[in-house]
Amino acid sequence: MKFLHLSILFLLTFTACTDESAADKDNVELPPLEEDYDIPEAKWGFMDTTGAIYIKPFYDDARDFSEGFAVVRRGGRWGYIHKDNTTVIPARFRGAYDFHDGRARVQDLQGNYGFIGKDGAYIIPAKFEEVFDFSEGLARYREGEKFGYIDETGATVIEPKYEAAGNFTNGYASVKADGKYGIIDKTGALVLPHDYQRIGDFADGLFRVKKGNKFGFVNEKNEVVIPIDLKNAKDFNDGFAAAKKDKSWGIIDKSGNFVVEPQYSQLYYAGEELYAAEKDGKSGYISADGTVKIPLKYDMVQPFKDGIAGYGMHELWGYLRSDGTEITPAHFGLVWAFEEDLARVAYREGIAYINKAGEPVILPDGRADERDFSEGLARVQIY
């Protein structure tokens, strides 16, 4: 079987860790209520890990299984099916989203959002112009141009008064007022003043902040721990963070000292106690103390997941382990991260799935499109 030679459109760049606040992320955009969806010729179904079709292609669109349910669309309406392919919640919503903790966000035909349980009944009525999934017991919602938060009963616990708002993480959320960001706790009390252009998640006891065009770190008392004079920075992981000074990246400790002097054109935490690093056009991985763990010899590298990462070489892709062992040569056109011990890869003939030994498990078979496995099933589109 010959392998696909593609221009690297899929490449995961080092912008995987951006400085954009979660407060700026929107729900998936849906068509206007007065318009309907196009009806595709190819339909969506699901296959099992042997490649056999488990749920026949019948749906105009579908999402991955989550908590035993998958969102599916017929015509212009969305509903839910169970893994036994029974329709458990009829397609009666204008928009529908995955189940989390026994509830799912839906949009009714009037355009309002609420939450349903697995029996399809509303847990929280569809009364919101926009609402987001719960995080640490609270969900942000929009009323007009302002954002606030509700609890799991649907009651407002933080009034909608912010220009933007993010999910709660480690007890705090980033909110925007008067054009700048601050931090609130779950009572709505202001922890950090609205004084910053960006604020990262609370990590390792510090907030990454952007003020003007510079980055630094403050604690919960808004005390500057690392001066706000860095060109750029990433959040801390286990006491270390990638930071940029002038035109190069290095690694700082929680005192703000560079333990790895700035020398890399790109640098980010990639999991497995390794940092993906780029220097002189080549990429590899280093440890927090600067030791090169995997030589910088690749055109591009991806973050690790389950101890495995994709690497690019000569416009083709392969996989390697966190110890530097190459599982496969670079002979795939595209590669994706492993999900449930299988990864999608591109051959000339189409998309296939390989196991963690690099062996093909499901070969291309004329499928129009396909996605990663979730709860033992992968959605596939077939003519």
DRENLUMPA-768043 format. One record per residue: residue in one letter; x, y, z of N, C-alpha, C in turn. Coordinates in steps of 0.05 Angstrom, whole numbers, plus 5000, padded with zeros to 4 digits. Layout:
# residues N
resn,n.c1,n.c2,n.c3,ca.c1,ca.c2,ca.c3,c.c1,c.c2,c.c3
a,X,Y,Z,X,Y,Z,X,Y,Z
...
# end
This chain:
# residues 383
resn,n.c1,n.c2,n.c3,ca.c1,ca.c2,ca.c3,c.c1,c.c2,c.c3
m,5017,4976,5000,5000,5000,5000,5018,5025,5000
k,5013,5042,4981,5029,5067,4979,5017,5087,4998
f,5034,5105,5007,5026,5125,5027,5022,5152,5013
l,5004,5168,5025,4997,5193,5014,5019,5214,5019
h,5026,5229,4998,5046,5251,5001,5030,5277,4998
l,5026,5291,5020,5009,5315,5020,5025,5339,5030
s,5018,5363,5020,5028,5387,5033,5018,5388,5061
i,5033,5398,5079,5027,5396,5108,5006,5417,5115
l,4981,5411,5109,4959,5429,5116,4950,5424,5145
f,4955,5399,5153,4944,5391,5180,4963,5399,5203
l,4986,5409,5197,5007,5412,5217,4997,5426,5242
l,5003,5414,5264,4997,5427,5290,5019,5446,5296
t,5014,5471,5297,5034,5491,5302,5037,5496,5332
f,5057,5512,5338,5062,5518,5366,5042,5538,5377
t,5023,5546,5361,5001,5563,5371,4980,5547,5384
a,4985,5521,5389,4966,5504,5403,4960,5515,5430
c,4980,5528,5443,4976,5541,5468,4975,5571,5464
t,4951,5582,5459,4948,5610,5452,4944,5626,5477
d,4944,5652,5473,4940,5671,5495,4911,5681,5495
e,4894,5669,5479,4866,5678,5478,4852,5667,5503
s,4836,5684,5515,4821,5676,5539,4798,5659,5532
a,4792,5640,5550,4768,5623,5546,4743,5640,5545
a,4744,5664,5555,4721,5681,5555,4713,5689,5527
d,4731,5686,5507,4725,5694,5480,4714,5671,5463
k,4712,5648,5474,4703,5624,5458,4673,5624,5457
d,4662,5621,5433,4633,5621,5430,4623,5593,5425
n,4596,5590,5428,4584,5565,5420,4586,5561,5390
v,4582,5536,5382,4583,5530,5354,4561,5545,5340
e,4568,5559,5318,4548,5576,5304,4529,5558,5289
l,4503,5564,5292,4482,5549,5279,4470,5566,5256
p,4458,5553,5236,4445,5569,5215,4423,5586,5227
p,4416,5608,5214,4393,5624,5223,4368,5607,5225
l,4351,5613,5244,4328,5597,5250,4309,5593,5225
e,4309,5613,5207,4291,5612,5185,4302,5594,5162
e,4327,5586,5165,4340,5569,5144,4342,5541,5153
d,4344,5523,5134,4347,5495,5141,4375,5486,5133
y,4383,5462,5141,4408,5451,5134,4407,5439,5106
d,4430,5438,5093,4431,5422,5068,4430,5392,5076
i,4418,5376,5059,4416,5348,5063,4438,5334,5047
p,4458,5323,5061,4481,5310,5046,4473,5284,5033
e,4487,5277,5012,4483,5251,4999,4495,5229,5016
a,4518,5234,5028,4530,5214,5045,4519,5217,5073
k,4513,5195,5085,4500,5195,5112,4520,5185,5133
w,4514,5193,5158,4532,5186,5180,4521,5162,5196
g,4540,5144,5203,4534,5122,5221,4557,5118,5239
f,4560,5094,5250,4582,5088,5269,4593,5061,5264
m,4620,5058,5266,4633,5032,5264,4647,5025,5290
d,4651,4998,5294,4664,4989,5318,4695,4987,5312
t,4709,4977,5332,4739,4977,5330,4749,4955,5311
t,4732,4939,5300,4740,4920,5279,4736,4932,5251
g,4723,4955,5250,4717,4967,5224,4689,4960,5214
a,4675,4943,5229,4648,4935,5220,4628,4958,5227
i,4609,4962,5209,4588,4982,5214,4570,4972,5236
y,4569,4988,5257,4554,4981,5281,4526,4994,5281
i,4525,5019,5272,4500,5033,5268,4500,5043,5239
k,4481,5034,5223,4481,5040,5194,4479,5070,5189
p,4492,5079,5167,4492,5107,5160,4463,5116,5153
f,4452,5133,5170,4424,5141,5167,4421,5171,5173
y,4440,5183,5185,4437,5210,5196,4452,5230,5178
d,4440,5254,5177,4452,5275,5161,4476,5287,5174
d,4478,5285,5200,4501,5293,5215,4501,5279,5242
a,4524,5278,5255,4526,5263,5280,4549,5274,5296
r,4549,5268,5322,4572,5275,5339,4581,5250,5354
d,4603,5251,5367,4614,5228,5381,4596,5220,5405
f,4598,5195,5413,4584,5186,5436,4596,5197,5462
s,4578,5205,5480,4586,5216,5506,4566,5207,5526
e,4575,5193,5546,4557,5182,5567,4536,5164,5555
g,4543,5150,5534,4525,5130,5522,4506,5142,5501
f,4507,5168,5496,4489,5181,5477,4504,5196,5456
a,4493,5197,5432,4505,5213,5410,4484,5232,5399
v,4493,5256,5394,4476,5276,5381,4475,5269,5351
v,4451,5269,5340,4448,5263,5311,4427,5282,5299
r,4430,5286,5273,4412,5305,5259,4398,5291,5236
r,4372,5296,5234,4356,5288,5210,4342,5314,5201
g,4348,5321,5175,4337,5346,5166,4349,5369,5181
g,4332,5387,5191,4342,5410,5206,4339,5408,5236
r,4335,5384,5246,4330,5381,5275,4350,5360,5286
w,4357,5365,5312,4375,5348,5326,4362,5332,5349
g,4372,5308,5353,4362,5292,5375,4385,5274,5385
y,4378,5253,5399,4399,5236,5411,4392,5206,5407
i,4413,5190,5401,4409,5161,5400,4427,5149,5422
h,4419,5124,5430,4434,5108,5448,4453,5090,5432
k,4472,5078,5446,4491,5060,5432,4478,5035,5421
d,4454,5029,5430,4440,5006,5418,4423,5015,5393
n,4428,5040,5385,4415,5052,5361,4386,5057,5365
t,4377,5060,5389,4349,5068,5394,4349,5099,5396
t,4328,5110,5385,4325,5139,5387,4313,5145,5415
v,4329,5156,5432,4320,5160,5459,4308,5188,5463
i,4317,5207,5447,4306,5234,5448,4302,5243,5420
p,4277,5246,5411,4271,5252,5383,4285,5277,5373
a,4289,5279,5347,4302,5302,5335,4282,5325,5335
r,4282,5341,5356,4263,5363,5358,4277,5389,5366
f,4303,5390,5366,4318,5414,5375,4331,5427,5351
r,4333,5453,5353,4348,5469,5333,4378,5464,5336
g,4387,5460,5360,4415,5454,5366,4417,5436,5390
a,4437,5418,5391,4440,5400,5413,4470,5394,5417
y,4477,5388,5442,4506,5385,5448,4509,5360,5466
d,4534,5352,5471,4540,5328,5485,4530,5328,5513
f,4525,5304,5524,4518,5300,5552,4544,5302,5569
h,4541,5316,5591,4562,5318,5611,4549,5317,5639
d,4557,5298,5655,4545,5296,5682,4515,5293,5681
g,4506,5278,5661,4477,5271,5660,4459,5292,5648
r,4470,5314,5638,4454,5335,5626,4467,5344,5600
a,4450,5355,5582,4460,5365,5557,4447,5392,5550
r,4463,5409,5538,4453,5435,5529,4438,5432,5503
v,4415,5445,5500,4399,5444,5475,4389,5472,5469
q,4383,5476,5443,4370,5501,5434,4343,5494,5422
d,4322,5507,5432,4296,5501,5422,4291,5515,5395
l,4267,5511,5384,4261,5522,5357,4258,5552,5357
q,4255,5563,5381,4254,5592,5383,4281,5605,5387
g,4302,5588,5389,4329,5598,5392,4339,5601,5420
n,4323,5592,5439,4331,5594,5467,4346,5569,5477
y,4363,5572,5496,4379,5550,5507,4370,5541,5535
g,4373,5515,5539,4368,5504,5566,4383,5477,5568
f,4376,5461,5589,4389,5436,5593,4368,5414,5597
i,4373,5391,5585,4356,5367,5588,4370,5345,5602
g,4355,5326,5613,4366,5302,5624,4365,5280,5603
k,4373,5256,5610,4375,5234,5591,4348,5222,5583
d,4326,5232,5597,4299,5224,5588,4288,5245,5569
g,4303,5266,5563,4294,5287,5544,4279,5309,5557
a,4272,5306,5583,4257,5327,5597,4276,5350,5605
y,4266,5374,5606,4282,5397,5613,4289,5396,5643
i,4314,5398,5649,4323,5402,5677,4324,5431,5683
i,4333,5447,5664,4334,5476,5665,4319,5486,5640
p,4297,5501,5643,4282,5509,5620,4298,5524,5599
a,4289,5523,5574,4302,5537,5552,4294,5566,5553
k,4309,5582,5569,4301,5610,5573,4325,5629,5569
f,4347,5618,5560,4372,5634,5557,4377,5641,5528
e,4387,5665,5523,4395,5672,5496,4419,5655,5488
e,4436,5650,5507,4460,5633,5502,4469,5623,5529
v,4477,5597,5530,4488,5586,5555,4509,5566,5547
f,4528,5562,5565,4551,5544,5560,4550,5521,5580
d,4566,5500,5575,4567,5477,5592,4576,5484,5620
f,4568,5468,5639,4576,5472,5667,4606,5466,5671
s,4618,5481,5689,4645,5477,5697,4647,5483,5727
e,4654,5463,5742,4656,5465,5771,4630,5476,5783
g,4608,5466,5772,4582,5471,5784,4568,5497,5775
l,4581,5512,5758,4570,5537,5748,4572,5537,5717
a,4552,5551,5705,4552,5554,5676,4549,5583,5669
r,4564,5593,5651,4561,5621,5643,4539,5623,5622
y,4525,5646,5623,4504,5650,5604,4504,5679,5595
r,4490,5685,5573,4489,5712,5562,4461,5722,5562
e,4458,5747,5571,4432,5760,5571,4437,5787,5558
g,4427,5790,5533,4434,5814,5518,4464,5813,5511
e,4478,5834,5519,4507,5835,5513,4524,5829,5538
k,4511,5819,5559,4525,5815,5584,4525,5785,5592
f,4546,5777,5607,4549,5749,5616,4547,5747,5646
g,4534,5726,5655,4533,5719,5684,4535,5689,5687
y,4528,5679,5711,4531,5650,5716,4506,5640,5731
i,4499,5615,5724,4477,5601,5738,4488,5576,5752
d,4473,5567,5772,4480,5542,5785,4465,5519,5772
e,4467,5495,5784,4456,5471,5771,4426,5469,5772
t,4413,5488,5787,4384,5490,5786,4374,5509,5766
g,4392,5524,5753,4385,5545,5734,4382,5572,5746
a,4387,5574,5772,4385,5600,5786,4410,5617,5781
t,4406,5643,5777,4428,5661,5773,4443,5665,5800
v,4468,5660,5800,4484,5664,5824,4504,5687,5821
i,4510,5694,5796,4527,5717,5790,4513,5732,5768
e,4504,5756,5773,4488,5771,5755,4502,5776,5728
p,4487,5777,5706,4500,5783,5680,4508,5812,5678
k,4533,5817,5682,4543,5845,5681,4571,5847,5668
y,4580,5825,5656,4607,5825,5645,4605,5825,5614
e,4625,5837,5602,4627,5838,5573,4635,5811,5561
a,4649,5795,5576,4657,5768,5568,4662,5752,5594
a,4661,5726,5592,4665,5710,5616,4676,5682,5608
g,4693,5671,5624,4704,5644,5619,4693,5624,5639
n,4699,5599,5633,4691,5577,5652,4707,5579,5678
f,4696,5568,5699,4711,5566,5724,4731,5544,5722
t,4755,5549,5731,4777,5530,5732,4792,5534,5758
n,4794,5513,5774,4808,5515,5800,4796,5537,5817
g,4769,5541,5815,4755,5559,5832,4753,5588,5823
y,4765,5594,5800,4765,5621,5790,4757,5622,5761
a,4747,5646,5753,4739,5651,5725,4749,5679,5717
s,4756,5680,5691,4764,5706,5680,4740,5720,5669
v,4736,5746,5676,4713,5762,5667,4723,5789,5657
k,4708,5800,5638,4716,5825,5625,4696,5847,5632
a,4707,5870,5640,4691,5894,5645,4707,5918,5637
d,4693,5937,5624,4707,5962,5616,4731,5956,5598
g,4728,5935,5582,4749,5928,5563,4773,5913,5573
k,4773,5907,5599,4796,5893,5611,4786,5869,5628
y,4805,5850,5632,4798,5826,5647,4806,5827,5676
g,4790,5814,5693,4796,5809,5720,4789,5780,5727
i,4791,5773,5753,4785,5746,5762,4764,5748,5784
i,4744,5730,5783,4724,5727,5804,4725,5699,5816
d,4715,5696,5841,4712,5670,5852,4683,5661,5848
k,4675,5638,5859,4648,5628,5854,4626,5643,5868
t,4633,5661,5886,4613,5679,5899,4609,5704,5882
g,4626,5708,5862,4625,5732,5846,4643,5754,5857
a,4657,5748,5879,4675,5768,5890,4699,5772,5872
l,4707,5797,5868,4730,5804,5851,4756,5797,5865
v,4772,5779,5853,4797,5771,5864,4820,5787,5852
l,4820,5789,5825,4839,5806,5811,4823,5829,5798
p,4833,5853,5799,4818,5876,5788,4818,5874,5757
h,4799,5889,5745,4797,5890,5716,4820,5909,5706
d,4843,5897,5703,4867,5913,5698,4885,5900,5676
y,4875,5878,5663,4892,5863,5646,4879,5859,5618
q,4897,5855,5598,4887,5849,5571,4880,5819,5569
r,4893,5803,5584,4888,5774,5585,4896,5763,5612
i,4882,5741,5620,4890,5727,5645,4887,5697,5639
g,4907,5682,5645,4906,5653,5642,4893,5639,5665
d,4890,5613,5664,4878,5597,5686,4897,5598,5710
f,4885,5594,5733,4901,5592,5758,4916,5566,5758
a,4942,5567,5756,4959,5543,5753,4984,5546,5770
d,4989,5525,5786,5012,5525,5804,5012,5550,5822
g,4988,5559,5830,4986,5581,5849,4990,5609,5837
l,4991,5610,5810,4996,5636,5797,4977,5640,5774
f,4971,5665,5768,4956,5673,5744,4976,5685,5724
r,4975,5676,5699,4990,5689,5678,4974,5713,5668
v,4986,5736,5667,4971,5761,5660,4986,5775,5637
k,4970,5789,5622,4981,5806,5601,4972,5835,5607
k,4991,5853,5608,4985,5881,5613,5001,5897,5593
g,4986,5913,5578,4999,5926,5555,5007,5905,5535
n,5032,5904,5528,5042,5884,5510,5062,5865,5523
k,5061,5864,5550,5079,5847,5565,5064,5827,5582
f,5078,5805,5589,5067,5784,5605,5082,5781,5631
g,5068,5771,5652,5081,5765,5677,5062,5748,5693
f,5067,5745,5719,5051,5727,5736,5045,5741,5763
v,5020,5738,5772,5011,5749,5798,4999,5726,5814
n,4998,5730,5841,4985,5711,5858,4955,5719,5863
e,4942,5704,5881,4914,5709,5887,4909,5736,5900
k,4930,5748,5910,4927,5774,5923,4934,5797,5904
n,4937,5789,5878,4945,5808,5857,4973,5820,5862
e,4989,5805,5877,5017,5813,5881,5034,5803,5857
v,5050,5820,5846,5067,5812,5824,5089,5793,5834
v,5089,5769,5824,5109,5749,5832,5131,5748,5812
i,5124,5749,5786,5143,5751,5765,5137,5776,5749
p,5156,5794,5747,5150,5820,5735,5137,5818,5707
i,5120,5837,5702,5105,5837,5677,5122,5851,5656
d,5143,5837,5648,5161,5848,5627,5170,5827,5607
l,5156,5805,5607,5162,5784,5587,5148,5789,5561
k,5161,5782,5539,5150,5785,5513,5125,5767,5509
n,5126,5743,5521,5104,5724,5520,5109,5703,5542
a,5089,5687,5548,5092,5666,5568,5069,5647,5566
k,5074,5622,5576,5054,5602,5578,5049,5597,5608
d,5027,5582,5614,5021,5576,5642,5042,5557,5654
f,5043,5557,5680,5062,5539,5694,5052,5510,5694
n,5071,5492,5693,5066,5463,5696,5088,5453,5714
d,5080,5444,5739,5098,5432,5758,5122,5450,5763
g,5117,5476,5766,5138,5494,5775,5154,5508,5753
f,5147,5502,5728,5162,5514,5706,5143,5524,5684
a,5152,5544,5669,5136,5555,5647,5153,5564,5625
a,5143,5560,5600,5157,5571,5577,5153,5601,5577
a,5174,5616,5571,5172,5645,5571,5190,5657,5549
k,5181,5679,5538,5195,5691,5515,5207,5718,5524
k,5233,5721,5517,5247,5746,5522,5259,5755,5496
d,5253,5780,5489,5262,5790,5463,5250,5772,5441
k,5266,5758,5426,5255,5742,5403,5257,5712,5408
s,5265,5703,5432,5270,5675,5437,5255,5665,5462
w,5250,5639,5462,5236,5626,5485,5256,5610,5502
g,5251,5611,5528,5265,5594,5547,5246,5583,5568
i,5256,5574,5590,5240,5563,5612,5247,5577,5638
i,5226,5587,5652,5230,5601,5677,5220,5584,5700
d,5231,5589,5725,5219,5577,5749,5200,5597,5761
k,5189,5590,5785,5169,5607,5797,5180,5632,5810
s,5206,5635,5809,5218,5660,5817,5223,5679,5794
g,5217,5668,5770,5221,5684,5746,5248,5682,5734
n,5265,5665,5746,5292,5661,5735,5292,5642,5712
f,5307,5648,5691,5309,5630,5668,5327,5606,5675
v,5315,5582,5677,5331,5558,5681,5341,5547,5655
v,5327,5554,5633,5336,5549,5606,5336,5575,5592
e,5359,5584,5585,5362,5611,5572,5347,5613,5546
p,5335,5636,5540,5320,5639,5515,5338,5633,5491
q,5330,5614,5475,5345,5606,5451,5328,5592,5430
y,5303,5587,5437,5285,5573,5418,5266,5591,5404
s,5260,5585,5379,5240,5601,5364,5212,5594,5372
q,5207,5571,5382,5181,5562,5393,5186,5543,5416
l,5168,5544,5435,5171,5526,5459,5144,5524,5473
y,5135,5500,5479,5111,5497,5495,5111,5470,5509
y,5096,5468,5531,5094,5443,5546,5078,5423,5530
a,5090,5399,5525,5078,5379,5508,5069,5354,5522
g,5069,5354,5549,5062,5331,5564,5086,5313,5569
e,5082,5293,5586,5104,5273,5592,5129,5287,5603
e,5125,5310,5617,5148,5325,5628,5167,5334,5607
l,5157,5339,5583,5173,5347,5561,5162,5373,5549
y,5180,5389,5538,5173,5413,5523,5180,5410,5494
a,5161,5415,5476,5166,5415,5448,5182,5441,5441
a,5204,5437,5428,5222,5460,5423,5230,5461,5393
e,5233,5486,5383,5242,5490,5356,5265,5509,5356
k,5286,5501,5341,5310,5518,5339,5322,5513,5311
d,5329,5535,5298,5341,5533,5271,5324,5516,5252
g,5298,5518,5255,5280,5505,5236,5275,5475,5242
k,5287,5465,5263,5283,5437,5270,5271,5434,5298
s,5255,5413,5302,5240,5410,5327,5246,5383,5341
g,5243,5384,5367,5246,5360,5384,5235,5366,5411
y,5246,5353,5432,5235,5356,5459,5258,5359,5479
i,5253,5378,5498,5272,5382,5520,5258,5378,5546
s,5273,5374,5568,5262,5373,5594,5263,5402,5606
a,5251,5405,5630,5249,5431,5643,5276,5443,5650
d,5297,5426,5652,5323,5437,5658,5340,5442,5633
g,5327,5438,5610,5341,5443,5585,5354,5420,5571
t,5354,5397,5585,5366,5373,5573,5350,5365,5548
v,5364,5360,5526,5351,5351,5501,5345,5321,5505
k,5319,5315,5506,5311,5288,5510,5306,5273,5484
i,5295,5288,5464,5291,5277,5437,5303,5297,5418
p,5323,5289,5402,5338,5308,5386,5320,5326,5369
l,5329,5351,5365,5315,5370,5348,5323,5364,5319
k,5310,5344,5308,5316,5336,5281,5291,5334,5263
y,5268,5340,5274,5243,5338,5259,5234,5365,5248
d,5219,5364,5227,5208,5388,5216,5186,5400,5234
m,5172,5383,5247,5152,5392,5266,5144,5369,5285
v,5135,5375,5309,5126,5355,5328,5100,5364,5340
q,5085,5344,5350,5059,5349,5363,5062,5344,5393
p,5041,5352,5409,5041,5345,5437,5037,5315,5441
f,5045,5305,5464,5041,5277,5471,5013,5272,5481
k,5003,5249,5474,4978,5239,5486,4981,5209,5489
d,4976,5199,5513,4980,5171,5519,5009,5163,5513
g,5028,5181,5517,5056,5175,5514,5065,5174,5485
i,5048,5182,5466,5055,5181,5438,5049,5208,5425
a,5067,5216,5406,5063,5241,5392,5069,5237,5362
g,5057,5254,5346,5063,5254,5318,5088,5271,5312
y,5103,5264,5292,5125,5280,5283,5125,5283,5253
g,5134,5306,5243,5134,5311,5214,5163,5311,5203
m,5166,5298,5180,5193,5297,5168,5189,5296,5137
h,5200,5315,5123,5198,5316,5094,5169,5315,5084
e,5152,5330,5097,5124,5333,5090,5108,5308,5094
l,5118,5289,5109,5104,5265,5117,5104,5262,5147
w,5088,5244,5157,5085,5242,5186,5088,5213,5197
g,5098,5211,5221,5100,5186,5235,5094,5190,5265
y,5099,5170,5281,5094,5172,5310,5119,5164,5326
l,5122,5176,5349,5144,5168,5367,5134,5168,5396
r,5149,5153,5412,5143,5152,5441,5158,5173,5456
s,5151,5177,5481,5164,5198,5497,5193,5192,5503
d,5202,5167,5499,5230,5161,5503,5246,5165,5477
g,5233,5175,5456,5246,5180,5431,5245,5158,5411
t,5234,5135,5419,5232,5112,5400,5211,5118,5379
e,5219,5115,5354,5201,5119,5332,5184,5094,5328
i,5158,5097,5331,5140,5074,5327,5136,5068,5297
t,5134,5089,5281,5131,5086,5252,5150,5106,5239
p,5158,5100,5215,5173,5120,5199,5153,5142,5190
a,5164,5163,5180,5147,5185,5170,5137,5178,5142
h,5114,5164,5141,5104,5156,5115,5074,5160,5112
f,5062,5174,5130,5034,5181,5129,5030,5209,5119
g,5009,5214,5104,5003,5241,5096,4994,5259,5118
l,4978,5248,5136,4968,5262,5160,4967,5243,5183
v,4969,5253,5207,4965,5236,5231,4948,5251,5251
w,4934,5237,5267,4918,5248,5289,4927,5235,5316
a,4919,5247,5338,4926,5236,5364,4911,5210,5369
f,4923,5193,5386,4910,5168,5394,4886,5173,5411
e,4864,5160,5405,4840,5160,5421,4831,5131,5426
e,4829,5123,5451,4821,5096,5457,4839,5075,5443
d,4865,5080,5443,4886,5062,5433,4887,5060,5403
l,4872,5076,5388,4873,5076,5359,4877,5105,5349
a,4891,5107,5327,4896,5134,5316,4889,5133,5286
r,4877,5155,5277,4872,5158,5248,4897,5167,5234
v,4902,5155,5210,4925,5163,5193,4915,5163,5164
a,4929,5179,5148,4921,5182,5120,4940,5165,5102
y,4928,5147,5087,4941,5133,5065,4932,5146,5039
r,4945,5139,5017,4936,5149,4991,4907,5141,4986
e,4899,5117,4995,4872,5107,4989,4851,5119,5008
g,4860,5132,5029,4840,5144,5047,4850,5142,5076
i,4831,5145,5095,4838,5145,5123,4836,5116,5134
a,4856,5109,5150,4857,5083,5164,4862,5089,5194
y,4862,5067,5209,4867,5068,5238,4890,5049,5244
i,4908,5058,5261,4930,5040,5270,4930,5037,5300
n,4943,5016,5310,4945,5012,5339,4971,5025,5348
k,4977,5022,5374,5000,5036,5386,5027,5022,5378
a,5025,4999,5365,5049,4987,5354,5054,4997,5325
g,5036,5014,5315,5039,5024,5288,5027,5006,5267
e,5012,4985,5275,5001,4966,5257,4973,4974,5248
p,4967,4972,5222,4940,4979,5212,4920,4960,5224
v,4898,4971,5234,4877,4955,5246,4851,4957,5229
i,4846,4981,5219,4823,4986,5201,4834,5000,5176
l,4831,4988,5153,4842,4998,5128,4822,5017,5115
p,4831,5033,5096,4812,5050,5081,4792,5032,5066
d,4767,5042,5065,4746,5025,5053,4725,5042,5040
g,4734,5064,5027,4715,5080,5012,4697,5098,5029
r,4704,5101,5055,4688,5119,5071,4693,5148,5063
a,4671,5164,5063,4674,5192,5054,4687,5208,5076
d,4682,5202,5101,4694,5216,5123,4692,5199,5148
e,4708,5205,5168,4708,5190,5193,4721,5205,5215
r,4716,5197,5240,4726,5212,5263,4739,5192,5282
d,4749,5203,5305,4763,5186,5325,4742,5169,5340
f,4753,5148,5353,4736,5131,5369,4729,5145,5396
s,4704,5140,5404,4694,5150,5430,4675,5130,5441
e,4680,5120,5464,4664,5099,5477,4661,5075,5459
g,4683,5068,5445,4684,5043,5429,4673,5045,5401
l,4663,5069,5393,4651,5073,5366,4663,5098,5353
a,4665,5097,5327,4674,5120,5311,4653,5127,5291
r,4647,5152,5289,4627,5160,5268,4640,5161,5241
v,4625,5151,5221,4635,5150,5194,4613,5159,5175
q,4622,5171,5153,4603,5181,5133,4607,5164,5107
i,4585,5154,5097,4586,5134,5075,4564,5142,5055
y,4572,5140,5029,4553,5145,5007,4535,5120,5004
# end
